[in-house]
Amino acid sequence: MASPLQQTLPMDLPLQAPEARMRALFEAQWSRWHRAKSYEEAVRDPVTRRLLELTVAHGLRHEVPRGRGRR
């Protein structure tokens, strides 16, 4: 018979919701050059919304690296 005490595993932090990641991406990087003044205005455009969705879906591969460049 199994022991009533079971090992407790730490839970992984839940991934940030895609909508929140899209907002963060827009505000951190895209807002500097995008014609829309706010995230809400930007996602009303279907092309911009789709590009944000695709960028978030591809994750870290599309983020701009910070810090020093190649030496």
ChimeraX attribute file (.defattr): number of C-alpha atoms within 10 A of each C-alpha:
attribute: neighborCount
match mode: 1-to-1
recipient: residues
	/A:1	3
	/A:2	5
	/A:3	5
	/A:4	6
	/A:5	6
	/A:6	7
	/A:7	6
	/A:8	6
	/A:9	6
	/A:10	6
	/A:11	6
	/A:12	6
	/A:13	6
	/A:14	6
	/A:15	7
	/A:16	9
	/A:17	8
	/A:18	13
	/A:19	12
	/A:20	11
	/A:21	18
	/A:22	22
	/A:23	19
	/A:24	14
	/A:25	17
	/A:26	20
	/A:27	14
	/A:28	10
	/A:29	12
	/A:30	16
	/A:31	16
	/A:32	11
	/A:33	9
	/A:34	13
	/A:35	10
	/A:36	16
	/A:37	12
	/A:38	13
	/A:39	18
	/A:40	11
	/A:41	11
	/A:42	20
	/A:43	19
	/A:44	11
	/A:45	11
	/A:46	10
	/A:47	11
	/A:48	16
	/A:49	16
	/A:50	12
	/A:51	13
	/A:52	21
	/A:53	16
	/A:54	13
	/A:55	17
	/A:56	21
	/A:57	14
	/A:58	10
	/A:59	10
	/A:60	10
	/A:61	10
	/A:62	11
	/A:63	12
	/A:64	8
	/A:65	9
	/A:66	6
	/A:67	6
	/A:68	6
	/A:69	6
	/A:70	4
	/A:71	3
